[in-house]
Structure formats: structure tokens, C-alpha cells
Amino acid sequence: MNETEQMPETRSPVPWIMGVASLTCLISLIFFYGAASGVVSELRVWWEEWLVYATVPVLLTFFILYRSCWHPEITGVARTCSVFLLSCAILAGDIVAVGAMLCLAVFVIGMVAFGVNAFTGGNH
């Protein structure tokens, strides 16, 4: 290999794995909430409901991250704990993202309704 040839740039699969884990967490949270909301609402204790709703998404995210190439140099309990904490952080990020999207949707719907009302001359 001479000086003008360069080694091919290898890209880390970690961002892809994090994206897959985040998307899996979000989709499983939505589907599990839809499927189990009738049964879980019988608990009638808010923190128990949150715990049940969070179990499936965190477990799926944990499984994806643990089997991936995310920090393979860490082993044992340290890897398990770090992957579990990262799974919980991904769940929290997904919940914040859903909340932000809902707030944005309410804002846009409100602005459209306000614009239509102002354009048609309502509320004199």
C-alpha cells in the first residue's frame, strides 16, 4: 500500500444499534400499552402501572443492547448494569419524545384552529 491509498473507513455499528433499540422500545411501549391497558388499569396504583408498562420495552431494549457490540470490553455485572441503565434511559427518552410530539401536535392543532377562526371572522 502506498501513501496515496488509504484504509477504508470503518463505521461503528453502535449508532445503528442505538437507533434500533430506541425504535423497538418506542414501538413495544405503544403496542404493550394498547394491548394491556385494560388489565393494568385494574392495579389502581400509578407507580405499579408505570412499572408494568415499562417492563416489556426495557426488557426488549436490554436484550438488543446486550447482544449487540455495545462496549464488549465490559463484562459481567458491570456490563449488565450499564446496559440496564441505558435501557431505562432510552425508555425515558422515548417517553419525553412522545410527550414533546403530543405537545407539538396540540400546539399545531390550536394554531390551525385559531387561524381558521381568525380567517373566518369568528368570535366578534
Phi, psi and omega in degrees: 000128179266182187291333183280337178277138180243154176292141177297140183283122178266134181261141180285135178280000184298314178300324179294317179296319179296321177295316178297317180296317179295316180293319177297318179298315181295313182294317180292326177297315181294312182293319180293322177297316180293322184281326189249007186295327179293319181285317184291329181294344177289344179294324177061018174235120190300320184287330175290322176298314179298320180296317179293316180296328183277343187297307184296312179299320180293319179295317178295317179295319178300314181298316180296313183289323182292324180276355182271188181266020181286113180046066180290346180287341176273134181230165172072217184295325180297317178293316181300314180294318181293322178291322177296315179296321177294323177296319177294321178294322178295318177300315179298319178296321177295320179295319177295319179296318178296318177299318179294321178294321178294318177297318178295320178296316178297319179297314181295317178297319177296319179292322177295315179297319178296318180295318179294318179296317180291323182290324181275353177081027181283166177057060178283000000 
